Amino acid sequence: MRYILASASPRRQLLLRKLLKSFRVVPSRIDEGAVKAKTPEAFAVKAALAKALDVAERHPGATVIGADTIVVLEKKVLGKPKNRKDAVRMLRALAGRTHRVITGLAVAGKKIGATFVTTAVRMKKVSSRTIAQYVATGRPLDKAGAYGIQEIEETFIDRINGDYDNVVGLPVEALKILLKECQK
């Protein structure tokens, strides 16, 4: 069976290796900004499904995995920051508060299936200086909510309630179940 990950994310690739020995990476051409939905959960699922179907259309016979991770503070979705100033704004908003990380998962194989996983993350109150130092590395710029938990856990994270891999960007256990369902 040929597997394709419809994402160029190095973090997703690393996590997918927990499940699959072999897969190709073919990023989707979907513009996430064009995806519309009524809830954050529906948005994450719709975006993941659009990515999986986009790549599956170009690679018939393959099992394609799509994912989309968003950060939600209260009812506001925080995507990837536009620039460093936006990253600082997001991290200041998250500091000392609990937010949700939602990853939509989709598989286009023999069957098409989709789901989502939600994890609650509580951030510590961190100083403006600590935020500025992290943003200066440039690492927050390609991540939803302007952070990668694996990069800032000790400094920024108070606690998480749920799947750690989900916060990194690919809930492996949920994907394992979805893959089985879509290959029957």
Buried (B, 14 or more C-beta within 10 A) or exposed (E): EEBBBBBEBEBBBBBBEEBBEEBEBBEBEBEBEEBEBEEBBBBBBBBBBBBBBBBBEEBEEBBBBBBBBBBBBEEEBBBBBEEBEBBBBBBEBBBEEBBBBBBBBBBBBEEBBBBBBBBEBBBBEBEEEBBEEBBEEEBBBBBBBBBBBEBBEEEBBEEBEBBBBBBBBBBBEBBEEBBEBBEE
